[in-house]
Amino acid sequence: MNIDLTDTTSSKVNAALVEARRAVGAAVGMVLTLVIVTDEGNHYDALRAASEASKEHPSRILVVIRRPGRSPRERATARLDAEVRVGGETGNGETVLLRLHGELAGHAYSVVLPLLLPDAPVVVWWPDEAPPHPAEDLLGTLAQRRITDAAACEDPVAALGERARVYAPGDTDLAWTRITPWRSVLAAALDQRHGRITAAEVAGEEYNPSSELLALWLGERLAVPVDRVVSPGPGITAVRLITEDGVICLDRANGSLATLAVPGQPDRHVALHRRSTAELIAEELRRLDPDEAYAEAVRRGADGLGAASAAADAAEARERPPLPRRSPGEERPRPGRAATRSSRSAKSTRSREKKA
């Protein structure tokens, strides 16, 4: 059942939810409130993923779409339009699309607060651009978990560094969720008898934040230097652990099926398909406590990248000739970062060789 409300209020939206629930005879079995903060262009894909995830975690989904307006007259108005959906594709859950027009776009907290399920956890998800400090954002203060996605940003690695600097318990990123299968397979491989690990290598696309996080996690857990190698992709393509007995290699060249090679054992095939956003959100909704492994990995990046990246950039700037003057509007190349001090120098060397 769908109910459209124009120029409405939060209390009328609540009344519409009760009316729709009675009309379709749906039982109230929702376990959390998922707040999606996005824009008009991205809300469809985000809502579709959340609806799929709600089949595993029945929830009330609140989609906050800010529309501040372009003209001074539009920005001076304040109007709330809502669409209430109960039953059908929403399953046992409920969905409310909230379009905040004009000045109301800056007061999403006041609109969302009365619509939260009582005594239920709250999760806030920013599918595209997230606030600089999610934990201090007004909507972020309502949530036990705050989900961002560095891969959706213009400079994913820089966004990941910013997440590290402002990390607060409850923060997580889908770039970290994407490497869960990789971490599971590698941990299982290392549970077997193996020689001492002396170094590691992660191969993946250049601006792939999941590759950076996997390299940081390996460096933090194994306490060995980790090299970050750029590959054509898709995503992460290989992880190599150099041991005294040989190389443990997890290679995924096609984005779906990987090969695990361990010295002294036959090669094994492992399913490592690239998961959909719905699968990633469903995984994140399974746990609402702070993710300590993510915190340790991302904080290692904040500590290790700051000074090393600045020093490497300064050294490269001294070595490079002055950049030619560009005409107004001409796009500059986007800078990239690597996961460790050793990977930064290796990446810079490869970049110079490629240009040569």
N, C-alpha and C positions, 0 to 999 in steps of 0.2 A: 504494500500500500504506500502511495506517495502523496504527500501533502505539501503544497507550495504556499509559502507565507511571504507576503511583500510588505515592506515597511513595518516590521514586527518587533517583538521584544523577546528576551530570554524566557520570561514567564509564559508567553503564548507558545513558544517552541516546546516547553515542557508539557503544556496542556495538549499540544498536538501529538507528542510522543505517547502520552497516556491514551488518547483517543485511538491512535493507530494500533497500539498494542491490544486494546480491547476489541477492535474491529477484526483483526486477524487472529486473535486468540493465541498469541505467542506467549510462551512462558518466559519469565524473567530468569535467565541463567547466565547472565553476563558476569565475567570475572574481572574486568578492568575497563578503563576508559583510555582510548587511543586518540590523541590529539595530533592531527596532521596540519602543519603550517606550511602553506605553499601558495602558488599563484594560479591564475586562471589557466595558463598554458600547460601546467604540469599536474593539475589536480586529478585528471582522469586516470593517468597511469598509477599515481600514488594510491588513489582510492581502490583501484582494481587490485593492486597488490595487497592492500590492507584487508579487503573483503575476502580474498583467498586465505589470508592468514587467520581471519576470524573464524573460519571453519574449524580450526584447531583450538583457537582461543576466543570463544564468544565474547564480544566486546561492544561497547558503544563507541562508534567512530565519529569524532567531531572534526570536520574538515574546515579549517579557517582559511578563507580566501580574502586577502586584503585587496581592496580596489580604491585607493586614495583619490583617484581622479587626476586628470591632467590640467583642466582649466581651473582658475581661481574659484569659480562658482561651484564646480564639482568638489573641490577640496574643502569648501566651507560647509557642505551638507553633511548630514550624519544619518545614515539609513542602514538598517539590517534586513537583508533578504535571506530566507532560509528554505531549505527543502528537506523534509523529513521522510525517511524511507524505512519501513518496517516490513519484514517478511520478504518473500521472493528470493532475490540473490543475496540478501543480507543474512539469510539463515535465521539463527536464533539471536542474532545481534540487531543493532540499530545503527542507522547512519544519519547524520545531520550535516548538510552543507550550509555553511555560514558565510555569506558574502557581506563583508564590512565595507561600506561605502564612505568616502569622504573622511571627516575627522574621526569617525568611529574606527577606522583602520588602525589607529594608534592606541586603541583601548580594547584589544582582543581579550585581555585578562578578565575584564568586567563582564564580557559577553559569555566567555567559556565557563567561568567559575560556577554559576547556577546550574549548568548543564552536566556537571560531573556526577557520576554514579556515587551514591553515598557509601562510605566505608569500603571503597574499592581502590586498588592502586591506579596510578595515572602514569601513562607513558606519552612523551611528546616526541614527535618525529618531524625533522626538517628534511624532506627529500632532496632539496636543491640547496640554495644558499641558506646557511645557518647564521645566527647571531654571533658576534665576536666572542661572547662568553655565555654559552648556553645555560650554565647553572645560575647566572645572575639575571637572565632574561625573565620577565614577569611570568610568561607561560612556563618557562623552565622551572621556576620555583614551585610550581604545582606538582611536579612529577618526581617519581622515584627513579625513573630511568629517562635519559635524554639521548636520542639517537640522531646522529648526523651522518653525512656521506661525503667524505673528502673527494671521492671520485667525480662528484657532480660539480665541483668548483673549477674555476678557470685554471688555477695552478694547484693541482691536488697535493703535491708534496709540501708546498708552502702552507696550505690549509691544514695538513697533518701536523706540521710544526706548531701552528697556532693552537691546535687542539691540545698539544702536549703542554704548552705554556699555561693554558687556563684550565687544565684538567681538574675536575671535582668528582668525588665518588658518585657514581650513577651515570656518568658520561660513557658513551660508547660510540663507535663508528662502524658503518657497514663495511668499510675497507678491512676492518679487523674480522668481522663476521665471515667475510669471503674466504679467509685462510683457515677456518676451522678444520675442513677435511685435510688440508696439507699438514697442519699441526698434529692431527690424530694419526695419520699414516707415518709421519716421521717419528713420533713418540713411540709408536708400536715397533718400528724398525729398530730403534735404539734400546728397546727392552730386551732385545736379543744380545748375545755375546758379540762384542766388537772390540777392536783396538782403540787406543786413545785417540780422540779427535783433536786434530791440530789446527784445522781451518775449515771454513765453509764458504759456499758460494750460492747466491740466489740470482737466477736469470729471469727477467721479465721485461715488460714494456717500460719505456723510459719514464713516462709520467704516471706510473701505476702505484698508487699509495699502498696497495696490499703487498706488493713486492718489498717496499720499504719496511712495512711493519713485520713481515716475515723475517727479513734480515735482522731487524732489531730484536725480535723475539729469540732468534737463534743465538745472537751475540750475547743476550742477557742470560739465557739458560745454559749455554755451553761455555761461556767465558773464553771464546776464541775469536780471532779476527774474521769478519765476514765481508766478502767482496760482493758488490752489487754489479751484476753484468746486465747490459742492455740487450734485449732480444726483440725480434719482430712481434712476439706475442702469439696467440691472444693471451692477455693477462700474464700470470706466472707460468713459465714454461719448464723450469727445472730447478732442483735444489741438489747440490753436491756437498757431501760431508767427507772431508779428507781425513782418513784415519791411518794409523800405522800399518794396518793390514790391507789397505786399498781404499777405494772410493765407494761410498754409499751414495747412489744416485736415484733420485725420483724425477723422472723425465716425462713431461706431458706436452707433446708437440702439437696435438690437434685440438686441445681445449676440452676433451671429454675422457679419453682413456690414457692412463699413465702407466709407465713401466718402472718397477722398483728393482734395482740391482744392488745386491749385497754381496760382498766378497765371500766366496766359498759356498754360495747358495744359488740355485737356479733363479732366473729372472721371473718376476711375477707381474701380472697385469692388475691394475687397481683402477676402479671407477672414480674419476675426479672431474665430473662434469661441472661446467660453470652454472651455478645456481641462479634461479630467478629472484627478483626482489621479494616476491611473496614468501619464498622459502627462507630468505635472510631475515625478514621481519618476524616470521613464525619462530625462528630460532631465538631471536632476541627477546620475544615475549615469554619464552619458557623460564627465564630467570629474571628476577627483579632486584637482586642484590648487586652490589658493586662488583665489577669484573676486575679482580686484582691482577690477573695476568695481562690484561690490556693496559692497566695503569702502569705496571712495571715496564712493559715494552715501550709504550709511548713516552714515558718519562725518560727512558734511556735515550730516546731520540732527542728530547729537549736538552739533555745534558751534553750529549755527544756531538750534536750537530751545530749548536750555537757558535762556539768559538772556532771549531774546525772549519765550518762553512765560511765564516767571516775571514779567517786567515787564508783559506784557499781562494776565495774571491779576490782578496787583496793581492795575493801573489799572481793570480792570472791577469788582473788588471795591470800590474806592473810589466808583465811579459807581453801583453797584447799591444799592438799599435793603436792609436786613437781611432775610434769608430768614425766612419764617414758621416758627414752631415746628411740627415734625411729631410725630405720635404714634409710639410705639415700633413698629418693624417696617415703617413706611411707606418705600417705596423712594425714594431720591433720584435725580435725573436724572444720567446718566452724563456726565462731562466729555469734551470732544473737543479735538483739537489740529489744527493745520494745518501745511503744509510749510515756509513761509517767514514772515518778519516781515510782509510785505505781505499774504499770504494769511490770516494770523491776524486782522489787523484787518478784512479783507473779510468773513471768516467771521463775526466777532463782529457786524459791522454787519448782515449778512443775518439772523443769529439774532435780533437785537433787532427788526428790521423784521417778521420772521415772527411773533414774539410779540405785537407791537403790532397 
